Amino acid sequence: MPSDTPDIDAAAPPLLEEESKVMAKNQVTIPMAVARRLGIRPGDRIVWVMRPGDRGEVRMRRIRTDYTGALAGVYGAAEDAGEYVRQEQKAWND
């Protein structure tokens, strides 16, 4: 019997495992595939995270500096959000 439950893993990007070499001064080049997936560009800042007790696994994430579009779609289409803002501004003046 087919399930109506969506396959959560189907929407997730496939596992990506890339290798880097640690250079002098502990410098690491982020592999292109990783940089593309995370949207990392020259000048971006990243955070390296190690949980207590972790041995050999480090997580990395980009520090978001621009929140433009971060909530896109939360309030519906852009036109709907614009109309909502206009109505709110009108209410302030009433």
Stockholm file with secondary structure:
# STOCKHOLM 1.0

chainA/1-94         MPSDTPDIDAAAPPLLEEESKVMAKNQVTIPMAVARRLGIRPGDRIVWVMRPGDRGEVRMRRIRTDYTGALAGVYGAAEDAGEYVRQEQKAWND
#=GR chainA/1-94 SS CCCSSCCHHHHSCCCCCCCCCBCGGGCBCCCHHHHHHHTCCTTCCEEEECCTTCSSCCEEEECCCCCTTTTTBTTBSHHHHHHHHHHHHHHHHC
#=GC SS_cons        CCCSSCCHHHHSCCCCCCCCCBCGGGCBCCCHHHHHHHTCCTTCCEEEECCTTCSSCCEEEECCCCCTTTTTBTTBSHHHHHHHHHHHHHHHHC
//
